[in-house]
Amino acid sequence: MNWNTSYLGLLTALSIGLLIGTVRERLHKPGPMKAGVRTHGIVALLGAITFGMGPEIFIAALLISGVMIAVGYHQTAQEDPGMTGEFTLMLNIVLAGLAMHDPSLAAGIGVVVAALLFVKKPLRRFSQEILTEQELKDALMLCAAALVALPLLPMDAIDPWNALKPYVMWKIVVLIMGVGMLGHIAMRASGVTWGLPLAGFFLGFISSTAAVAEFGRKTKANPELSTIASAAALLSTLSSLMLFALVLGAVSPELMMSLAWPLAAAGLVLALVAVYLIRGASNAIPFELPATDDAFQISHALMIAAVISAVSLCSAWLRTVFGDSGTLATAIVVGLVEIQAAAVGIAQLSPAHTDPSTTARWGVIGIFGASVCSKVSLAYLSGGRHYGTKIATGLLLCLAAAVVSMDIQKLIAHTPA
């Protein structure tokens, strides 16, 4: 170890100790304390110096310091039963040793430790007052589904048509659970009037089908949310349509440009209907989310994933039976689930650098129509009559705008100059 590295390690260790000590002393209640700025600074130097003298001496210093910290805690446990200060002091020694080996990593961890100490009150308020027991349960279930169950599932298909993949199927379940959790958080953070529409718009980039189903579930549980949840679902379809246009433009720019006006008209109608619903909901009696309200229901997520898997299986079977001639039918069937997934398939009907065919252009409208039908059915199924009627009105107006724009564009194209 050269001198430059030693000086940098010592300086980093001392800086970490002084930073952590300052935060500890700043947040400590008035009165004597065991470890403040000076103690943390000295302990940091102790750890750095003993680490440079060899692992045996460093371990001995760590053990002796641990014994002294334990004795100190035993003497003051009656007045201050918490152990944050004791573990912070031990971690300070470890970080000092790490600073002699990797100053950048030690400095980064030191800043994180100081930040965790500084946000003690907000974290305690969040865990004890803001976060409900039901929300904690839902968060743990979501983490278990995403971080424990999902990595264990095989990625290979289990059917002859290579359509049903356990990993992908469970990923859909996790996605729907995440949609529900994000919408729940948005409602708690921003209120219902703005939280749900914002959550709906951004969730549409992930899955508008899952968003429509989840907002329908919330409506069925809380009928007061019918109007604002409908606006959120329509905004999720708007963002999904935007993503569809981007995917279509990347695969077949010519086809995308030939459908620019119909897609723009459909998006404009969706936005106007959503704004109308939001304005109507803002004048209603404010609704407060019950503390016991579920962020999601695992049975609901499993049902939607099963439906999507069945449609995917049907699509794969159609492609196998009809070959290339079934491309359009397959794309429309896939559009029942999510229109972005059908963009690549329908683009195959319009080869690059050629004028888009009428079949390809109307195929896109067919995909959008299939998506409208599936979302309307899902809205009635998940949210009931009032929610389904609002969704049906907005989506059918949107589809009508796209069809009318197609006809107007065709008339303009065939009108003599």
C-alpha positions as a Markdown table, in Angstrom:
| # | Residue | x | y | z |
|---|---|---|---|---|
| 1 | Met | 0.0 | 0.0 | 0.0 |
| 2 | Asn | 1.6 | 3.3 | -1.1 |
| 3 | Trp | 1.5 | 6.6 | 0.8 |
| 4 | Asn | -1.0 | 8.2 | -1.5 |
| 5 | Thr | -3.5 | 5.4 | -1.0 |
| 6 | Ser | -2.9 | 5.4 | 2.8 |
| 7 | Tyr | -3.6 | 9.1 | 3.0 |
| 8 | Leu | -6.7 | 8.9 | 0.9 |
| 9 | Gly | -8.0 | 6.0 | 3.0 |
| 10 | Leu | -7.3 | 7.8 | 6.3 |
| 11 | Leu | -9.0 | 11.0 | 5.0 |
| 12 | Thr | -12.0 | 9.1 | 3.7 |
| 13 | Ala | -12.3 | 7.2 | 7.0 |
| 14 | Leu | -12.1 | 10.4 | 9.1 |
| 15 | Ser | -14.6 | 12.1 | 6.8 |
| 16 | Ile | -17.1 | 9.3 | 7.2 |
| 17 | Gly | -16.7 | 9.3 | 11.0 |
| 18 | Leu | -17.1 | 13.0 | 11.3 |
| 19 | Leu | -20.2 | 12.9 | 9.0 |
| 20 | Ile | -21.9 | 10.2 | 10.9 |
| 21 | Gly | -21.0 | 11.7 | 14.2 |
| 22 | Thr | -22.3 | 15.1 | 13.2 |
| 23 | Val | -25.7 | 13.6 | 12.2 |
| 24 | Arg | -25.9 | 11.5 | 15.4 |
| 25 | Glu | -25.0 | 14.5 | 17.6 |
| 26 | Arg | -27.4 | 16.8 | 15.7 |
| 27 | Leu | -30.4 | 14.5 | 16.2 |
| 28 | His | -29.6 | 13.5 | 19.7 |
| 29 | Lys | -31.8 | 14.8 | 22.5 |
| 30 | Pro | -30.3 | 17.4 | 24.8 |
| 31 | Gly | -28.0 | 15.8 | 27.4 |
| 32 | Pro | -25.0 | 13.6 | 27.5 |
| 33 | Met | -24.4 | 11.0 | 24.7 |
| 34 | Lys | -22.0 | 8.1 | 24.4 |
| 35 | Ala | -20.8 | 8.8 | 20.8 |
| 36 | Gly | -20.8 | 12.1 | 19.1 |
| 37 | Val | -18.6 | 13.8 | 16.5 |
| 38 | Arg | -15.3 | 13.3 | 18.3 |
| 39 | Thr | -15.9 | 9.7 | 19.2 |
| 40 | His | -16.9 | 8.7 | 15.7 |
| 41 | Gly | -14.0 | 10.5 | 14.3 |
| 42 | Ile | -11.5 | 8.8 | 16.6 |
| 43 | Val | -13.1 | 5.4 | 16.1 |
| 44 | Ala | -12.8 | 5.8 | 12.4 |
| 45 | Leu | -9.1 | 6.6 | 12.6 |
| 46 | Leu | -8.7 | 3.6 | 14.9 |
| 47 | Gly | -10.3 | 1.3 | 12.3 |
| 48 | Ala | -8.3 | 2.7 | 9.4 |
| 49 | Ile | -4.9 | 2.5 | 11.2 |
| 50 | Thr | -5.5 | -1.0 | 12.6 |
| 51 | Phe | -6.7 | -2.2 | 9.1 |
| 52 | Gly | -3.4 | -1.0 | 7.7 |
| 53 | Met | -1.4 | -2.9 | 10.4 |
| 54 | Gly | -2.9 | -6.3 | 9.4 |
| 55 | Pro | -6.1 | -8.3 | 9.6 |
| 56 | Glu | -5.3 | -9.8 | 13.0 |
| 57 | Ile | -4.9 | -6.4 | 14.7 |
| 58 | Phe | -8.0 | -5.0 | 12.9 |
| 59 | Ile | -10.1 | -7.9 | 14.1 |
| 60 | Ala | -8.7 | -7.5 | 17.7 |
| 61 | Ala | -9.6 | -3.8 | 17.6 |
| 62 | Leu | -13.1 | -4.6 | 16.3 |
| 63 | Leu | -13.6 | -7.2 | 19.1 |
| 64 | Ile | -12.3 | -4.8 | 21.9 |
| 65 | Ser | -14.5 | -2.0 | 20.6 |
| 66 | Gly | -17.5 | -4.3 | 20.5 |
| 67 | Val | -17.0 | -5.3 | 24.1 |
| 68 | Met | -16.7 | -1.7 | 25.2 |
| 69 | Ile | -19.8 | -0.7 | 23.2 |
| 70 | Ala | -21.8 | -3.6 | 24.8 |
| 71 | Val | -20.7 | -2.5 | 28.3 |
| 72 | Gly | -21.8 | 1.0 | 27.5 |
| 73 | Tyr | -25.1 | -0.2 | 26.2 |
| 74 | His | -25.7 | -2.3 | 29.3 |
| 75 | Gln | -25.2 | 0.8 | 31.5 |
| 76 | Thr | -27.5 | 3.1 | 29.6 |
| 77 | Ala | -30.2 | 0.6 | 28.4 |
| 78 | Gln | -32.7 | 1.8 | 30.9 |
| 79 | Glu | -32.7 | 5.4 | 29.6 |
| 80 | Asp | -32.1 | 4.6 | 25.9 |
| 81 | Pro | -33.1 | 1.1 | 24.9 |
| 82 | Gly | -32.4 | 1.7 | 21.2 |
| 83 | Met | -29.3 | 0.1 | 19.6 |
| 84 | Thr | -28.9 | 2.3 | 16.5 |
| 85 | Gly | -26.0 | 4.3 | 18.0 |
| 86 | Glu | -24.1 | 1.1 | 19.0 |
| 87 | Phe | -24.5 | -0.6 | 15.6 |
| 88 | Thr | -23.6 | 2.7 | 13.9 |
| 89 | Leu | -20.3 | 2.9 | 15.9 |
| 90 | Met | -19.4 | -0.7 | 14.9 |
| 91 | Leu | -20.3 | 0.0 | 11.3 |
| 92 | Asn | -18.1 | 3.1 | 11.4 |
| 93 | Ile | -15.1 | 0.9 | 12.3 |
| 94 | Val | -15.9 | -1.5 | 9.4 |
| 95 | Leu | -16.3 | 1.4 | 7.0 |
| 96 | Ala | -12.9 | 2.8 | 8.1 |
| 97 | Gly | -11.3 | -0.5 | 7.2 |
| 98 | Leu | -13.1 | -0.5 | 3.9 |
| 99 | Ala | -11.9 | 3.0 | 3.2 |
| 100 | Met | -8.3 | 1.8 | 3.3 |
| 101 | His | -9.2 | -0.8 | 0.6 |
| 102 | Asp | -11.8 | 1.0 | -1.5 |
| 103 | Pro | -12.3 | 4.7 | -0.5 |
| 104 | Ser | -15.1 | 5.4 | -3.1 |
| 105 | Leu | -17.3 | 2.5 | -2.0 |
| 106 | Ala | -16.7 | 3.3 | 1.7 |
| 107 | Ala | -17.6 | 7.0 | 1.1 |
| 108 | Gly | -20.8 | 6.0 | -0.7 |
| 109 | Ile | -21.9 | 3.6 | 2.0 |
| 110 | Gly | -21.1 | 6.2 | 4.6 |
| 111 | Val | -23.3 | 8.8 | 3.0 |
| 112 | Val | -26.1 | 6.3 | 2.8 |
| 113 | Val | -25.7 | 5.5 | 6.6 |
| 114 | Ala | -25.8 | 9.2 | 7.4 |
| 115 | Ala | -28.9 | 9.7 | 5.3 |
| 116 | Leu | -30.7 | 6.8 | 7.1 |
| 117 | Leu | -29.8 | 8.3 | 10.4 |
| 118 | Phe | -31.0 | 11.7 | 9.3 |
| 119 | Val | -34.5 | 10.5 | 8.2 |
| 120 | Lys | -35.2 | 8.7 | 11.4 |
| 121 | Lys | -38.4 | 10.7 | 12.2 |
| 122 | Pro | -39.9 | 10.5 | 8.7 |
| 123 | Leu | -39.2 | 6.8 | 8.5 |
| 124 | Arg | -40.7 | 6.2 | 11.9 |
| 125 | Arg | -43.8 | 8.3 | 11.0 |
| 126 | Phe | -44.2 | 6.4 | 7.7 |
| 127 | Ser | -43.9 | 2.9 | 9.2 |
| 128 | Gln | -46.1 | 3.7 | 12.3 |
| 129 | Glu | -48.6 | 6.3 | 11.1 |
| 130 | Ile | -48.9 | 6.4 | 7.3 |
| 131 | Leu | -48.3 | 2.7 | 6.3 |
| 132 | Thr | -51.3 | 0.5 | 7.2 |
| 133 | Glu | -51.1 | -3.1 | 8.1 |
| 134 | Gln | -52.9 | -4.1 | 5.0 |
| 135 | Glu | -50.6 | -2.1 | 2.8 |
| 136 | Leu | -47.6 | -3.8 | 4.4 |
| 137 | Lys | -49.1 | -7.2 | 3.8 |
| 138 | Asp | -49.7 | -6.3 | 0.1 |
| 139 | Ala | -46.2 | -5.0 | -0.3 |
| 140 | Leu | -44.7 | -8.2 | 1.2 |
| 141 | Met | -46.9 | -10.3 | -1.1 |
| 142 | Leu | -45.8 | -8.3 | -4.1 |
| 143 | Cys | -42.2 | -8.7 | -3.2 |
| 144 | Ala | -42.5 | -12.4 | -2.7 |
| 145 | Ala | -44.3 | -12.8 | -6.1 |
| 146 | Ala | -41.7 | -10.7 | -7.9 |
| 147 | Leu | -38.4 | -11.6 | -6.1 |
| 148 | Val | -39.0 | -15.1 | -4.8 |
| 149 | Ala | -41.5 | -16.9 | -7.1 |
| 150 | Leu | -40.8 | -15.3 | -10.4 |
| 151 | Pro | -37.0 | -16.2 | -10.7 |
| 152 | Leu | -37.8 | -19.8 | -9.9 |
| 153 | Leu | -40.2 | -20.4 | -12.8 |
| 154 | Pro | -38.9 | -21.8 | -16.2 |
| 155 | Met | -38.8 | -19.5 | -19.2 |
| 156 | Asp | -39.4 | -22.3 | -21.7 |
| 157 | Ala | -42.8 | -22.9 | -23.2 |
| 158 | Ile | -44.9 | -25.8 | -21.9 |
| 159 | Asp | -47.2 | -26.2 | -24.9 |
| 160 | Pro | -46.7 | -27.4 | -28.5 |
| 161 | Trp | -47.2 | -23.9 | -30.0 |
| 162 | Asn | -44.5 | -22.2 | -27.8 |
| 163 | Ala | -47.1 | -19.8 | -26.4 |
| 164 | Leu | -47.5 | -20.6 | -22.7 |
| 165 | Lys | -44.4 | -19.8 | -20.7 |
| 166 | Pro | -44.7 | -20.0 | -16.9 |
| 167 | Tyr | -42.2 | -17.2 | -16.4 |
| 168 | Val | -44.2 | -14.9 | -18.7 |
| 169 | Met | -47.6 | -15.9 | -17.3 |
| 170 | Trp | -46.5 | -15.2 | -13.7 |
| 171 | Lys | -44.9 | -12.0 | -14.9 |
| 172 | Ile | -48.3 | -10.9 | -15.9 |
| 173 | Val | -49.6 | -11.6 | -12.4 |
| 174 | Val | -46.8 | -9.6 | -10.9 |
| 175 | Leu | -47.5 | -6.8 | -13.4 |
| 176 | Ile | -51.2 | -6.6 | -12.4 |
| 177 | Met | -50.3 | -6.7 | -8.7 |
| 178 | Gly | -47.8 | -3.8 | -9.4 |
| 179 | Val | -50.5 | -1.9 | -11.3 |
| 180 | Gly | -52.8 | -2.1 | -8.3 |
| 181 | Met | -50.0 | -1.1 | -5.8 |
| 182 | Leu | -48.9 | 1.9 | -7.9 |
| 183 | Gly | -52.5 | 3.1 | -8.3 |
| 184 | His | -53.0 | 2.7 | -4.6 |
| 185 | Ile | -49.9 | 4.7 | -3.8 |
| 186 | Ala | -50.9 | 7.4 | -6.2 |
| 187 | Met | -54.3 | 7.7 | -4.6 |
| 188 | Arg | -52.7 | 8.0 | -1.1 |
| 189 | Ala | -50.1 | 10.5 | -2.2 |
| 190 | Ser | -52.1 | 12.8 | -4.5 |
| 191 | Gly | -55.7 | 12.1 | -3.7 |
| 192 | Val | -58.3 | 10.4 | -5.8 |
| 193 | Thr | -58.9 | 13.3 | -8.2 |
| 194 | Trp | -55.3 | 13.5 | -9.5 |
| 195 | Gly | -53.8 | 10.3 | -8.2 |
| 196 | Leu | -55.9 | 7.8 | -10.2 |
| 197 | Pro | -55.6 | 9.7 | -13.6 |
| 198 | Leu | -51.9 | 10.1 | -13.3 |
| 199 | Ala | -51.5 | 6.4 | -12.3 |
| 200 | Gly | -53.7 | 5.4 | -15.2 |
| 201 | Phe | -51.8 | 7.3 | -17.8 |
| 202 | Phe | -48.3 | 6.0 | -16.8 |
| 203 | Leu | -49.6 | 2.5 | -16.2 |
| 204 | Gly | -50.9 | 2.4 | -19.7 |
| 205 | Phe | -47.3 | 2.3 | -21.0 |
| 206 | Ile | -47.1 | -1.1 | -19.2 |
| 207 | Ser | -50.5 | -2.7 | -19.7 |
| 208 | Ser | -53.7 | -0.8 | -20.3 |
| 209 | Thr | -55.7 | -4.1 | -20.2 |
| 210 | Ala | -54.4 | -4.7 | -16.6 |
| 211 | Ala | -55.1 | -1.1 | -15.7 |
| 212 | Val | -58.7 | -1.3 | -17.0 |
| 213 | Ala | -59.3 | -4.4 | -14.9 |
| 214 | Glu | -57.6 | -3.1 | -11.8 |
| 215 | Phe | -59.5 | 0.2 | -11.9 |
| 216 | Gly | -62.7 | -1.8 | -12.4 |
| 217 | Arg | -62.0 | -3.8 | -9.3 |
| 218 | Lys | -61.5 | -0.5 | -7.3 |
| 219 | Thr | -64.8 | 0.8 | -8.6 |
| 220 | Lys | -66.6 | -2.4 | -7.6 |
| 221 | Ala | -65.2 | -2.1 | -4.1 |
| 222 | Asn | -65.9 | 1.7 | -3.9 |
| 223 | Pro | -68.7 | 2.8 | -6.3 |
| 224 | Glu | -67.9 | 6.4 | -5.5 |
| 225 | Leu | -64.7 | 6.0 | -7.7 |
| 226 | Ser | -66.7 | 5.1 | -10.8 |
| 227 | Thr | -66.2 | 8.4 | -12.7 |
| 228 | Ile | -62.6 | 9.1 | -11.8 |
| 229 | Ala | -61.6 | 5.5 | -12.3 |
| 230 | Ser | -63.1 | 5.5 | -15.7 |
| 231 | Ala | -61.1 | 8.6 | -16.6 |
| 232 | Ala | -57.9 | 6.8 | -15.4 |
| 233 | Ala | -58.7 | 3.7 | -17.5 |
| 234 | Leu | -59.3 | 5.8 | -20.6 |
| 235 | Leu | -56.0 | 7.6 | -20.0 |
| 236 | Ser | -54.2 | 4.3 | -19.7 |
| 237 | Thr | -55.7 | 3.4 | -23.1 |
| 238 | Leu | -54.4 | 6.8 | -24.4 |
| 239 | Ser | -50.8 | 6.1 | -23.3 |
| 240 | Ser | -51.1 | 2.5 | -24.7 |
| 241 | Leu | -52.2 | 3.9 | -28.0 |
| 242 | Met | -49.2 | 6.3 | -28.0 |
| 243 | Leu | -46.9 | 3.4 | -27.4 |
| 244 | Phe | -48.6 | 1.4 | -30.1 |
| 245 | Ala | -47.9 | 4.2 | -32.6 |
| 246 | Leu | -44.2 | 4.3 | -31.6 |
| 247 | Val | -43.8 | 0.5 | -32.0 |
| 248 | Leu | -45.7 | 0.7 | -35.3 |
| 249 | Gly | -43.5 | 3.6 | -36.5 |
| 250 | Ala | -40.3 | 1.7 | -35.6 |
| 251 | Val | -41.4 | -1.4 | -37.5 |
| 252 | Ser | -43.1 | 0.2 | -40.5 |
| 253 | Pro | -42.8 | 4.0 | -40.7 |
| 254 | Glu | -44.8 | 4.0 | -44.0 |
| 255 | Leu | -47.8 | 2.3 | -42.3 |
| 256 | Met | -47.5 | 4.6 | -39.3 |
| 257 | Met | -47.5 | 7.7 | -41.4 |
| 258 | Ser | -50.5 | 6.5 | -43.4 |
| 259 | Leu | -52.4 | 6.1 | -40.2 |
| 260 | Ala | -51.3 | 9.3 | -38.5 |
| 261 | Trp | -54.6 | 11.1 | -38.7 |
| 262 | Pro | -56.8 | 8.2 | -37.5 |
| 263 | Leu | -54.5 | 7.5 | -34.6 |
| 264 | Ala | -54.3 | 11.2 | -33.7 |
| 265 | Ala | -58.1 | 11.5 | -33.8 |
| 266 | Ala | -58.6 | 8.5 | -31.6 |
| 267 | Gly | -56.1 | 9.8 | -29.1 |
| 268 | Leu | -57.7 | 13.3 | -29.0 |
| 269 | Val | -61.2 | 11.8 | -28.4 |
| 270 | Leu | -59.8 | 9.7 | -25.5 |
| 271 | Ala | -58.1 | 12.7 | -23.9 |
| 272 | Leu | -61.3 | 14.9 | -24.2 |
| 273 | Val | -63.5 | 12.2 | -22.7 |
| 274 | Ala | -61.1 | 11.7 | -19.9 |
| 275 | Val | -60.9 | 15.4 | -19.1 |
| 276 | Tyr | -64.7 | 15.6 | -19.1 |
| 277 | Leu | -64.9 | 12.8 | -16.6 |
| 278 | Ile | -62.2 | 14.3 | -14.4 |
| 279 | Arg | -64.0 | 17.7 | -14.3 |
| 280 | Gly | -67.2 | 15.9 | -13.4 |
| 281 | Ala | -65.5 | 13.9 | -10.6 |
| 282 | Ser | -63.8 | 17.0 | -9.2 |
| 283 | Asn | -67.2 | 18.5 | -8.4 |
| 284 | Ala | -68.3 | 15.4 | -6.5 |
| 285 | Ile | -68.0 | 14.8 | -2.8 |
| 286 | Pro | -64.4 | 14.0 | -1.9 |
| 287 | Phe | -63.7 | 10.4 | -1.4 |
| 288 | Glu | -61.1 | 9.2 | 1.2 |
| 289 | Leu | -59.5 | 5.8 | 0.6 |
| 290 | Pro | -60.3 | 3.4 | 3.5 |
| 291 | Ala | -57.2 | 2.4 | 5.5 |
| 292 | Thr | -58.2 | -1.3 | 5.1 |
| 293 | Asp | -58.6 | -1.1 | 1.3 |
| 294 | Asp | -56.6 | -3.7 | -0.6 |
| 295 | Ala | -54.0 | -2.5 | -3.1 |
| 296 | Phe | -54.7 | -5.6 | -5.2 |
| 297 | Gln | -56.3 | -9.0 | -5.1 |
| 298 | Ile | -54.2 | -12.0 | -6.0 |
| 299 | Ser | -57.3 | -13.9 | -7.3 |
| 300 | His | -58.1 | -11.0 | -9.6 |
| 301 | Ala | -54.6 | -11.0 | -11.0 |
| 302 | Leu | -54.6 | -14.7 | -11.5 |
| 303 | Met | -57.9 | -14.5 | -13.4 |
| 304 | Ile | -56.7 | -11.8 | -15.8 |
| 305 | Ala | -53.4 | -13.6 | -16.4 |
| 306 | Ala | -55.3 | -16.8 | -17.2 |
| 307 | Val | -57.5 | -14.9 | -19.8 |
| 308 | Ile | -54.4 | -13.3 | -21.4 |
| 309 | Ser | -52.7 | -16.7 | -21.6 |
| 310 | Ala | -55.7 | -18.3 | -23.2 |
| 311 | Val | -55.9 | -15.6 | -25.9 |
| 312 | Ser | -52.1 | -16.0 | -26.5 |
| 313 | Leu | -52.6 | -19.7 | -26.9 |
| 314 | Cys | -55.4 | -19.2 | -29.3 |
| 315 | Ser | -53.3 | -16.8 | -31.3 |
| 316 | Ala | -50.4 | -19.3 | -31.6 |
| 317 | Trp | -52.8 | -22.0 | -32.7 |
| 318 | Leu | -54.3 | -19.8 | -35.5 |
| 319 | Arg | -50.8 | -19.0 | -36.8 |
| 320 | Thr | -49.9 | -22.7 | -36.9 |
| 321 | Val | -53.2 | -23.7 | -38.7 |
| 322 | Phe | -53.4 | -20.9 | -41.3 |
| 323 | Gly | -49.7 | -20.0 | -41.7 |
| 324 | Asp | -49.0 | -16.6 | -43.3 |
| 325 | Ser | -52.6 | -16.1 | -44.3 |
| 326 | Gly | -53.5 | -16.1 | -40.6 |
| 327 | Thr | -51.2 | -13.2 | -39.8 |
| 328 | Leu | -54.1 | -10.7 | -39.8 |
| 329 | Ala | -56.4 | -12.9 | -37.8 |
| 330 | Thr | -53.6 | -13.6 | -35.3 |
| 331 | Ala | -52.8 | -9.9 | -34.9 |
| 332 | Ile | -56.4 | -9.1 | -34.2 |
| 333 | Val | -56.7 | -11.9 | -31.6 |
| 334 | Val | -53.5 | -10.6 | -30.0 |
| 335 | Gly | -55.0 | -7.1 | -30.0 |
| 336 | Leu | -57.7 | -8.5 | -27.7 |
| 337 | Val | -54.9 | -8.7 | -25.0 |
| 338 | Glu | -52.6 | -5.7 | -25.8 |
| 339 | Ile | -52.3 | -3.7 | -29.0 |
| 340 | Gln | -48.5 | -3.2 | -28.8 |
| 341 | Ala | -48.0 | -7.0 | -29.1 |
| 342 | Ala | -50.0 | -7.0 | -32.4 |
| 343 | Ala | -48.0 | -4.1 | -33.9 |
| 344 | Val | -45.2 | -6.3 | -35.2 |
| 345 | Gly | -47.6 | -8.8 | -36.7 |
| 346 | Ile | -49.7 | -6.4 | -38.6 |
| 347 | Ala | -46.6 | -4.6 | -39.9 |
| 348 | Gln | -45.7 | -7.8 | -41.7 |
| 349 | Leu | -48.6 | -7.1 | -44.1 |
| 350 | Ser | -46.8 | -3.9 | -45.2 |
| 351 | Pro | -43.2 | -4.5 | -46.3 |
| 352 | Ala | -40.7 | -1.8 | -45.8 |
| 353 | His | -40.3 | 1.0 | -48.4 |
| 354 | Thr | -43.7 | 0.2 | -50.0 |
| 355 | Asp | -47.0 | 1.9 | -50.0 |
| 356 | Pro | -49.1 | 0.5 | -47.1 |
| 357 | Ser | -51.9 | -1.8 | -48.4 |
| 358 | Thr | -55.5 | -1.2 | -47.6 |
| 359 | Thr | -55.6 | -4.5 | -45.7 |
| 360 | Ala | -52.7 | -3.4 | -43.5 |
| 361 | Arg | -54.3 | 0.0 | -42.7 |
| 362 | Trp | -57.7 | -1.5 | -41.9 |
| 363 | Gly | -55.9 | -4.3 | -40.1 |
| 364 | Val | -54.7 | -1.7 | -37.6 |
| 365 | Ile | -58.2 | -0.4 | -37.1 |
| 366 | Gly | -59.3 | -4.1 | -36.7 |
| 367 | Ile | -56.7 | -4.5 | -33.9 |
| 368 | Phe | -57.9 | -1.4 | -32.2 |
| 369 | Gly | -61.5 | -2.5 | -32.5 |
| 370 | Ala | -60.6 | -5.9 | -31.0 |
| 371 | Ser | -58.8 | -4.1 | -28.1 |
| 372 | Val | -61.9 | -1.9 | -27.6 |
| 373 | Cys | -64.2 | -5.0 | -27.5 |
| 374 | Ser | -62.0 | -6.8 | -24.9 |
| 375 | Lys | -61.6 | -3.7 | -22.7 |
| 376 | Val | -65.3 | -3.0 | -22.7 |
| 377 | Ser | -66.1 | -6.6 | -21.8 |
| 378 | Leu | -63.4 | -6.5 | -19.1 |
| 379 | Ala | -64.7 | -3.2 | -17.8 |
| 380 | Tyr | -68.3 | -4.6 | -17.4 |
| 381 | Leu | -66.9 | -7.8 | -15.8 |
| 382 | Ser | -64.5 | -6.1 | -13.4 |
| 383 | Gly | -66.3 | -2.9 | -12.5 |
| 384 | Gly | -70.0 | -3.3 | -13.1 |
| 385 | Arg | -72.5 | -1.5 | -15.3 |
| 386 | His | -71.7 | 2.2 | -14.5 |
| 387 | Tyr | -68.0 | 1.7 | -14.9 |
| 388 | Gly | -68.4 | -0.4 | -18.0 |
| 389 | Thr | -70.8 | 2.1 | -19.6 |
| 390 | Lys | -68.4 | 5.0 | -19.2 |
| 391 | Ile | -65.5 | 2.9 | -20.6 |
| 392 | Ala | -67.7 | 1.7 | -23.5 |
| 393 | Thr | -68.8 | 5.3 | -24.4 |
| 394 | Gly | -65.2 | 6.6 | -24.4 |
| 395 | Leu | -63.7 | 3.8 | -26.3 |
| 396 | Leu | -66.5 | 3.5 | -28.9 |
| 397 | Leu | -66.3 | 7.3 | -29.6 |
| 398 | Cys | -62.5 | 6.8 | -29.9 |
| 399 | Leu | -63.0 | 4.0 | -32.4 |
| 400 | Ala | -65.6 | 5.9 | -34.4 |
| 401 | Ala | -63.2 | 8.9 | -34.6 |
| 402 | Ala | -60.5 | 6.6 | -36.1 |
| 403 | Val | -62.9 | 5.1 | -38.6 |
| 404 | Val | -64.3 | 8.4 | -39.7 |
| 405 | Ser | -60.7 | 9.8 | -40.1 |
| 406 | Met | -59.8 | 6.9 | -42.3 |
| 407 | Asp | -62.8 | 7.6 | -44.6 |
| 408 | Ile | -62.0 | 11.4 | -44.7 |
| 409 | Gln | -58.4 | 10.7 | -45.4 |
| 410 | Lys | -59.4 | 8.3 | -48.2 |
| 411 | Leu | -61.8 | 10.9 | -49.7 |
| 412 | Ile | -59.0 | 13.6 | -49.6 |
| 413 | Ala | -56.6 | 11.2 | -51.3 |
| 414 | His | -59.0 | 10.5 | -54.2 |
| 415 | Thr | -60.2 | 14.1 | -54.6 |
| 416 | Pro | -58.7 | 15.6 | -57.8 |
| 417 | Ala | -56.4 | 18.5 | -57.2 |
